[in-house]
Amino acid sequence: MTNYNDKDAQPATKWLVPFRWLDENLEKCIILLAYSGMSGIIFVEVIRRFFFNLQAPWSTSIPVLLFLWLTWFGASLNVKKRTHLSLNEIRMRLPYTGQFLCLVLDAVLWIGFGVMVIYFTIDQVQLAYNNFAIVPGTDNVMQWWFYLATPIAWVLIIYRVLQNLFADWQRFRLREPFNLQPSIMD
């Protein structure tokens, strides 16, 4: 993990410090907020239901919709760290150029799939927006706010794929080994 400190920054790059922090922590913050919101709602509503025979009508809808934010930004974090599912055992046995070509193929497939997901989920968001779809059990919480998680996260996934591809290209040019065994704990 990189530690970005204002004191360490050069005057010309000092304004980049918040962007670097955001680049490093965006997915983690969104995951934390979504997971905390889901857990808090479920915990409070279980207590209310069993001890007071009360339940907010939206308490079963909002956590499910927050799960969209949790999962898609979690996917982006895993792409960033390269801890998503992959066939690295095969890849590690390939020659260096073959490894690089597999990484390029990964990037092309991620980007192609991401473009399709963004294209079709924007339709879903627009449909919910145009029909003023509200979250069941609420009077003014719009569903499209939650559905927006999918296209936004996939834009971020594509950005992370391009970051990884650039890093792979740099390693390939310098003939440095590729990171084919990443750790989720980094």
Backbone as CSV, one residue per row, in Angstrom:
resi,resn,N_x,N_y,N_z,CA_x,CA_y,CA_z,C_x,C_y,C_z
1,MET,0.853,-1.171,0.000,0.000,0.000,0.000,0.896,1.230,0.000
2,THR,0.519,2.187,-0.753,1.293,3.409,-0.855,0.766,4.425,0.149
3,ASN,1.695,5.096,0.820,1.297,6.117,1.774,1.567,7.482,1.147
4,TYR,0.526,8.217,0.893,0.656,9.531,0.274,0.534,10.591,1.358
5,ASN,1.594,11.308,1.568,1.642,12.312,2.613,1.844,13.673,1.969
6,ASP,1.133,14.673,2.445,1.265,16.030,1.903,2.688,16.552,2.041
7,LYS,3.377,16.177,3.118,4.736,16.673,3.344,5.718,16.111,2.330
8,ASP,5.461,14.874,1.847,6.360,14.219,0.895,6.147,14.703,-0.538
9,ALA,5.030,15.340,-0.812,4.685,15.726,-2.183,5.476,16.951,-2.628
10,GLN,5.844,16.942,-3.880,6.476,18.101,-4.498,5.404,19.159,-4.723
11,PRO,5.772,20.447,-4.746,4.756,21.493,-4.945,3.941,21.306,-6.221
12,ALA,4.564,20.829,-7.291,3.848,20.670,-8.559,2.864,19.508,-8.518
13,THR,3.110,18.514,-7.654,2.228,17.347,-7.602,1.401,17.285,-6.325
14,LYS,1.471,18.295,-5.514,0.739,18.291,-4.246,-0.768,18.177,-4.464
15,TRP,-1.269,18.757,-5.516,-2.700,18.706,-5.788,-3.145,17.302,-6.196
16,LEU,-2.198,16.420,-6.551,-2.543,15.050,-6.932,-2.748,14.132,-5.733
17,VAL,-2.316,14.546,-4.553,-2.383,13.689,-3.368,-3.808,13.177,-3.108
18,PRO,-4.837,14.019,-3.134,-6.193,13.477,-2.898,-6.629,12.486,-3.979
19,PHE,-6.210,12.723,-5.217,-6.577,11.807,-6.297,-5.869,10.465,-6.145
20,ARG,-4.624,10.500,-5.704,-3.898,9.251,-5.456,-4.552,8.477,-4.321
21,TRP,-4.963,9.195,-3.266,-5.634,8.534,-2.154,-6.941,7.910,-2.637
22,LEU,-7.690,8.652,-3.440,-8.948,8.151,-3.971,-8.719,6.925,-4.854
23,ASP,-7.680,6.966,-5.680,-7.346,5.834,-6.540,-7.033,4.599,-5.698
24,GLU,-6.393,4.801,-4.588,-5.999,3.687,-3.716,-7.168,3.161,-2.889
25,ASN,-8.127,4.013,-2.519,-9.118,3.646,-1.505,-10.578,3.726,-1.925
26,LEU,-10.890,4.099,-3.138,-12.283,4.313,-3.545,-13.151,3.079,-3.309
27,GLU,-12.730,1.949,-3.836,-13.544,0.742,-3.691,-13.693,0.345,-2.231
28,LYS,-12.622,0.459,-1.468,-12.680,0.081,-0.051,-13.704,0.926,0.703
29,CYS,-13.739,2.220,0.421,-14.696,3.111,1.100,-16.135,2.771,0.728
30,ILE,-16.392,2.540,-0.548,-17.754,2.219,-0.987,-18.195,0.876,-0.408
31,ILE,-17.292,-0.099,-0.400,-17.603,-1.408,0.177,-17.919,-1.261,1.665
32,LEU,-17.101,-0.493,2.363,-17.317,-0.294,3.799,-18.666,0.368,4.075
33,LEU,-18.994,1.402,3.306,-20.278,2.086,3.503,-21.460,1.163,3.196
34,ALA,-21.389,0.443,2.083,-22.494,-0.446,1.705,-22.648,-1.580,2.716
35,TYR,-21.546,-2.169,3.124,-21.611,-3.290,4.066,-22.092,-2.823,5.437
36,SER,-21.598,-1.667,5.870,-22.043,-1.122,7.161,-23.532,-0.797,7.129
37,GLY,-23.982,-0.202,6.029,-25.406,0.102,5.891,-26.260,-1.151,5.911
38,MET,-25.854,-2.162,5.141,-26.598,-3.424,5.126,-26.642,-4.053,6.510
39,SER,-25.482,-4.156,7.132,-25.397,-4.806,8.445,-26.185,-4.041,9.493
40,GLY,-26.061,-2.726,9.478,-26.783,-1.915,10.448,-28.283,-2.050,10.314
41,ILE,-28.770,-1.986,9.086,-30.217,-2.110,8.858,-30.710,-3.481,9.303
42,ILE,-30.000,-4.517,8.905,-30.432,-5.878,9.254,-30.390,-6.089,10.768
43,PHE,-29.304,-5.637,11.419,-29.179,-5.809,12.870,-30.312,-5.104,13.611
44,VAL,-30.521,-3.844,13.283,-31.560,-3.072,13.978,-32.939,-3.672,13.720
45,GLU,-33.194,-4.067,12.499,-34.531,-4.579,12.173,-34.786,-5.958,12.774
46,VAL,-33.756,-6.780,12.937,-33.944,-8.065,13.621,-34.312,-7.824,15.084
47,ILE,-33.606,-6.900,15.725,-33.910,-6.553,17.116,-35.344,-6.020,17.215
48,ARG,-35.697,-5.106,16.337,-37.050,-4.529,16.366,-38.120,-5.589,16.137
49,ARG,-37.841,-6.500,15.218,-38.839,-7.513,14.877,-39.068,-8.490,16.036
50,PHE,-37.982,-8.969,16.650,-38.130,-9.994,17.679,-38.491,-9.444,19.057
51,PHE,-38.073,-8.229,19.364,-38.336,-7.697,20.696,-39.534,-6.749,20.748
52,PHE,-39.829,-6.072,19.644,-40.886,-5.058,19.664,-42.012,-5.329,18.668
53,ASN,-41.896,-6.413,17.897,-42.880,-6.740,16.856,-43.086,-5.591,15.877
54,LEU,-42.014,-4.896,15.555,-42.036,-3.803,14.580,-41.039,-4.101,13.474
55,GLN,-41.320,-3.557,12.309,-40.364,-3.683,11.215,-40.616,-2.569,10.213
56,ALA,-39.544,-1.899,9.806,-39.675,-0.879,8.767,-39.981,-1.581,7.446
57,PRO,-40.928,-1.087,6.680,-41.311,-1.776,5.446,-40.190,-1.840,4.411
58,TRP,-39.232,-0.955,4.478,-38.139,-0.932,3.507,-36.933,-1.752,3.953
59,SER,-36.998,-2.345,5.148,-35.822,-3.007,5.716,-35.409,-4.274,4.969
60,THR,-36.283,-4.823,4.171,-35.893,-5.996,3.371,-35.468,-5.600,1.960
61,SER,-35.789,-4.404,1.535,-35.450,-3.966,0.175,-34.101,-3.267,0.095
62,ILE,-33.849,-2.344,1.003,-32.621,-1.536,0.947,-31.356,-2.396,1.072
63,PRO,-31.273,-3.353,2.011,-30.047,-4.158,2.082,-29.748,-4.927,0.798
64,VAL,-30.785,-5.432,0.150,-30.579,-6.151,-1.110,-30.034,-5.204,-2.181
65,LEU,-30.558,-3.999,-2.210,-30.081,-3.026,-3.195,-28.680,-2.512,-2.858
66,LEU,-28.357,-2.394,-1.577,-26.994,-2.018,-1.185,-25.992,-3.103,-1.577
67,PHE,-26.485,-4.325,-1.659,-25.623,-5.441,-2.059,-25.084,-5.235,-3.477
68,LEU,-25.844,-4.547,-4.330,-25.339,-4.217,-5.669,-24.057,-3.393,-5.572
69,TRP,-24.061,-2.390,-4.704,-22.873,-1.547,-4.536,-21.719,-2.365,-3.976
70,LEU,-22.026,-3.213,-3.022,-20.997,-4.041,-2.396,-20.355,-4.989,-3.400
71,THR,-21.153,-5.697,-4.163,-20.601,-6.714,-5.056,-19.859,-6.116,-6.244
72,TRP,-20.412,-5.115,-6.893,-19.751,-4.603,-8.092,-18.481,-3.822,-7.757
73,PHE,-18.479,-3.094,-6.665,-17.244,-2.405,-6.289,-16.240,-3.384,-5.675
74,GLY,-16.737,-4.478,-5.094,-15.849,-5.561,-4.671,-15.194,-6.220,-5.870
75,ALA,-15.948,-6.374,-6.948,-15.372,-6.925,-8.184,-14.284,-5.999,-8.715
76,SER,-14.524,-4.705,-8.665,-13.520,-3.744,-9.116,-12.253,-3.829,-8.265
77,LEU,-12.418,-3.965,-6.967,-11.257,-4.099,-6.080,-10.461,-5.359,-6.408
78,ASN,-11.162,-6.448,-6.690,-10.477,-7.692,-7.043,-9.780,-7.606,-8.392
79,VAL,-10.343,-6.885,-9.328,-9.655,-6.671,-10.605,-8.405,-5.827,-10.371
80,LYS,-8.533,-4.793,-9.566,-7.389,-3.925,-9.265,-6.246,-4.718,-8.646
81,LYS,-6.571,-5.605,-7.691,-5.550,-6.392,-6.993,-5.202,-7.682,-7.734
82,ARG,-5.922,-7.959,-8.821,-5.731,-9.182,-9.615,-6.041,-10.434,-8.811
83,THR,-7.001,-10.347,-7.926,-7.388,-11.493,-7.117,-8.694,-12.115,-7.597
84,HIS,-9.122,-11.765,-8.799,-10.313,-12.367,-9.389,-9.967,-13.779,-9.865
85,LEU,-10.975,-14.524,-10.233,-10.746,-15.875,-10.727,-9.953,-15.826,-12.029
86,SER,-8.927,-16.658,-12.102,-8.129,-16.730,-13.320,-7.432,-18.080,-13.371
87,LEU,-6.886,-18.397,-14.506,-6.208,-19.676,-14.706,-4.697,-19.463,-14.663
88,ASN,-4.193,-19.030,-13.531,-2.777,-18.685,-13.430,-1.854,-19.889,-13.447
89,GLU,-2.339,-21.067,-13.064,-1.481,-22.259,-13.088,-1.030,-22.561,-14.513
90,ILE,-1.935,-22.418,-15.442,-1.596,-22.628,-16.855,-0.693,-21.500,-17.340
91,ARG,-1.055,-20.303,-17.011,-0.335,-19.111,-17.453,1.120,-19.103,-16.990
92,MET,1.360,-19.561,-15.762,2.711,-19.544,-15.208,3.640,-20.507,-15.945
93,ARG,3.082,-21.493,-16.618,3.892,-22.473,-17.351,4.202,-22.020,-18.781
94,LEU,3.588,-20.935,-19.206,3.824,-20.422,-20.562,5.127,-19.636,-20.614
95,PRO,5.690,-19.492,-21.813,6.855,-18.612,-21.949,6.447,-17.159,-21.671
96,TYR,7.420,-16.306,-21.458,7.189,-14.919,-21.055,6.239,-14.193,-22.001
97,THR,6.463,-14.303,-23.299,5.594,-13.629,-24.275,4.182,-14.205,-24.228
98,GLY,4.052,-15.510,-24.018,2.740,-16.130,-23.889,1.991,-15.612,-22.678
99,GLN,2.711,-15.399,-21.571,2.094,-14.829,-20.376,1.564,-13.431,-20.673
100,PHE,2.378,-12.638,-21.371,1.952,-11.275,-21.697,0.733,-11.297,-22.617
101,LEU,0.744,-12.163,-23.607,-0.401,-12.243,-24.524,-1.672,-12.675,-23.787
102,CYS,-1.540,-13.552,-22.814,-2.709,-13.937,-21.999,-3.222,-12.758,-21.186
103,LEU,-2.317,-11.956,-20.662,-2.730,-10.768,-19.907,-3.436,-9.761,-20.816
104,VAL,-2.943,-9.625,-22.046,-3.606,-8.736,-23.011,-4.985,-9.288,-23.367
105,LEU,-5.069,-10.608,-23.575,-6.367,-11.227,-23.869,-7.339,-11.018,-22.708
106,ASP,-6.850,-11.162,-21.482,-7.687,-10.877,-20.309,-8.258,-9.466,-20.380
107,ALA,-7.392,-8.503,-20.663,-7.820,-7.105,-20.714,-8.869,-6.892,-21.799
108,VAL,-8.651,-7.467,-22.963,-9.604,-7.316,-24.072,-10.960,-7.916,-23.689
109,LEU,-10.943,-9.088,-23.067,-12.201,-9.731,-22.666,-12.907,-8.936,-21.568
110,TRP,-12.158,-8.461,-20.580,-12.751,-7.639,-19.524,-13.404,-6.390,-20.113
111,ILE,-12.681,-5.731,-20.994,-13.200,-4.483,-21.580,-14.431,-4.766,-22.437
112,GLY,-14.367,-5.806,-23.253,-15.518,-6.156,-24.088,-16.749,-6.491,-23.263
113,PHE,-16.563,-7.310,-22.238,-17.681,-7.664,-21.371,-18.179,-6.435,-20.625
114,GLY,-17.259,-5.593,-20.161,-17.634,-4.380,-19.440,-18.463,-3.430,-20.280
115,VAL,-18.100,-3.276,-21.544,-18.860,-2.402,-22.441,-20.288,-2.932,-22.601
116,MET,-20.423,-4.255,-22.735,-21.772,-4.832,-22.854,-22.583,-4.615,-21.578
117,VAL,-21.962,-4.843,-20.424,-22.670,-4.659,-19.156,-23.115,-3.207,-19.005
118,ILE,-22.215,-2.283,-19.285,-22.553,-0.858,-19.159,-23.701,-0.500,-20.101
119,TYR,-23.616,-0.954,-21.337,-24.645,-0.636,-22.329,-26.027,-1.095,-21.865
120,PHE,-26.127,-2.341,-21.406,-27.438,-2.874,-21.047,-27.925,-2.391,-19.680
121,THR,-27.019,-2.129,-18.749,-27.489,-1.673,-17.435,-27.862,-0.198,-17.439
122,ILE,-27.303,0.564,-18.356,-27.757,1.954,-18.486,-29.228,1.978,-18.894
123,ASP,-29.645,1.031,-19.724,-31.067,0.924,-20.077,-31.924,0.645,-18.842
124,GLN,-31.440,-0.235,-17.969,-32.176,-0.551,-16.753,-32.285,0.678,-15.845
125,VAL,-31.190,1.413,-15.720,-31.195,2.625,-14.894,-32.163,3.647,-15.483
126,GLN,-32.114,3.842,-16.792,-33.012,4.804,-17.441,-34.470,4.388,-17.298
127,LEU,-34.739,3.107,-17.403,-36.108,2.611,-17.246,-36.630,2.907,-15.840
128,ALA,-35.820,2.619,-14.829,-36.232,2.904,-13.446,-36.383,4.407,-13.227
129,TYR,-35.501,5.192,-13.833,-35.567,6.653,-13.700,-36.829,7.201,-14.375
130,ASN,-37.077,6.783,-15.600,-38.225,7.292,-16.364,-39.565,6.882,-15.771
131,ASN,-39.602,5.742,-15.083,-40.853,5.264,-14.483,-40.999,5.664,-13.024
132,PHE,-40.090,6.489,-12.533,-40.128,6.941,-11.139,-40.277,5.768,-10.171
133,ALA,-39.512,4.691,-10.448,-39.589,3.495,-9.607,-38.991,3.793,-8.239
134,ILE,-39.797,3.551,-7.223,-39.312,3.778,-5.860,-39.039,2.420,-5.205
135,VAL,-38.188,2.447,-4.203,-37.870,1.231,-3.458,-39.115,0.822,-2.679
136,PRO,-39.515,-0.444,-2.761,-40.697,-0.890,-2.011,-40.571,-0.580,-0.522
137,GLY,-41.634,-0.030,0.024,-41.663,0.324,1.441,-41.236,1.746,1.732
138,THR,-40.884,2.495,0.680,-40.476,3.894,0.875,-41.404,4.799,0.074
139,ASP,-41.311,6.078,0.357,-42.113,7.045,-0.391,-41.289,7.830,-1.399
140,ASN,-39.971,7.935,-1.174,-39.186,8.803,-2.038,-37.757,8.324,-2.282
141,VAL,-37.451,7.063,-2.024,-36.116,6.530,-2.317,-36.187,5.845,-3.673
142,MET,-35.451,6.385,-4.623,-35.546,5.910,-6.001,-34.686,4.662,-6.235
143,GLN,-35.208,3.723,-6.987,-34.466,2.500,-7.298,-33.261,2.769,-8.175
144,TRP,-33.352,3.747,-9.049,-32.248,3.969,-9.979,-30.985,4.397,-9.252
145,TRP,-31.093,4.960,-8.056,-29.907,5.324,-7.282,-29.075,4.076,-6.998
146,PHE,-29.745,2.978,-6.742,-29.053,1.726,-6.442,-28.613,1.017,-7.721
147,TYR,-29.468,1.049,-8.746,-29.121,0.400,-10.010,-27.926,1.068,-10.688
148,LEU,-27.701,2.315,-10.367,-26.568,3.047,-10.939,-25.231,2.426,-10.538
149,ALA,-25.227,1.622,-9.495,-23.989,0.978,-9.037,-23.356,0.130,-10.131
150,THR,-24.152,-0.568,-10.900,-23.602,-1.498,-11.890,-22.837,-0.779,-12.998
151,PRO,-23.426,0.187,-13.715,-22.619,0.832,-14.756,-21.436,1.630,-14.195
152,ILE,-21.607,2.264,-13.034,-20.482,3.036,-12.460,-19.342,2.093,-12.089
153,ALA,-19.662,0.995,-11.435,-18.619,0.050,-11.032,-17.940,-0.571,-12.235
154,TRP,-18.689,-0.829,-13.295,-18.068,-1.417,-14.482,-17.188,-0.419,-15.221
155,VAL,-17.513,0.850,-15.162,-16.589,1.860,-15.694,-15.297,1.809,-14.883
156,LEU,-15.422,1.689,-13.582,-14.248,1.591,-12.722,-13.476,0.293,-12.984
157,ILE,-14.181,-0.805,-13.230,-13.515,-2.066,-13.564,-12.690,-1.904,-14.834
158,ILE,-13.262,-1.279,-15.844,-12.522,-1.062,-17.090,-11.304,-0.182,-16.835
159,TYR,-11.458,0.841,-16.017,-10.327,1.696,-15.660,-9.229,0.878,-14.969
160,ARG,-9.609,-0.009,-14.044,-8.626,-0.855,-13.346,-7.959,-1.832,-14.310
161,VAL,-8.713,-2.354,-15.253,-8.135,-3.240,-16.262,-7.091,-2.489,-17.083
162,LEU,-7.411,-1.263,-17.468,-6.452,-0.459,-18.241,-5.219,-0.113,-17.409
163,GLN,-5.405,0.156,-16.119,-4.250,0.386,-15.244,-3.355,-0.848,-15.204
164,ASN,-3.964,-2.020,-15.039,-3.192,-3.263,-15.006,-2.509,-3.531,-16.334
165,LEU,-3.200,-3.270,-17.432,-2.608,-3.488,-18.750,-1.407,-2.575,-18.952
166,PHE,-1.510,-1.332,-18.527,-0.380,-0.404,-18.628,0.807,-0.906,-17.804
167,ALA,0.529,-1.381,-16.579,1.601,-1.927,-15.731,2.214,-3.170,-16.374
168,ASP,1.380,-4.016,-16.980,1.896,-5.207,-17.661,2.764,-4.822,-18.856
169,TRP,2.333,-3.819,-19.593,3.112,-3.353,-20.737,4.469,-2.829,-20.277
170,GLN,4.471,-2.072,-19.186,5.731,-1.550,-18.640,6.653,-2.707,-18.225
171,ARG,6.102,-3.712,-17.554,6.907,-4.870,-17.144,7.431,-5.619,-18.363
172,PHE,6.578,-5.769,-19.372,6.983,-6.497,-20.578,8.123,-5.769,-21.291
173,ARG,8.039,-4.453,-21.378,9.101,-3.674,-22.026,10.424,-3.814,-21.286
174,LEU,10.345,-3.877,-19.949,11.558,-3.969,-19.128,11.968,-5.413,-18.848
175,ARG,11.188,-6.359,-19.378,11.445,-7.789,-19.189,11.405,-8.190,-17.711
176,GLU,10.579,-7.526,-16.926,10.394,-7.869,-15.520,9.334,-8.962,-15.415
177,PRO,9.393,-9.790,-14.388,8.388,-10.849,-14.236,7.003,-10.271,-13.931
178,PHE,5.977,-10.959,-14.408,4.599,-10.550,-14.148,4.164,-11.054,-12.779
179,ASN,3.231,-10.340,-12.154,2.687,-10.749,-10.867,1.512,-11.691,-11.130
180,LEU,1.820,-12.983,-11.237,0.770,-13.961,-11.550,0.225,-14.641,-10.310
181,GLN,0.771,-14.347,-9.146,0.265,-14.925,-7.906,0.004,-13.811,-6.891
182,PRO,-0.994,-12.973,-7.147,-1.271,-11.872,-6.212,-1.877,-12.398,-4.924
183,SER,-1.790,-11.575,-3.892,-2.364,-11.918,-2.596,-3.532,-10.976,-2.307
184,ILE,-4.606,-11.541,-1.820,-5.779,-10.735,-1.488,-5.524,-9.865,-0.250
185,MET,-4.500,-10.199,0.521,-4.211,-9.482,1.758,-3.353,-8.249,1.536
186,ASP,-2.910,-7.978,0.342,-2.066,-6.797,0.077,-2.856,-5.521,0.211
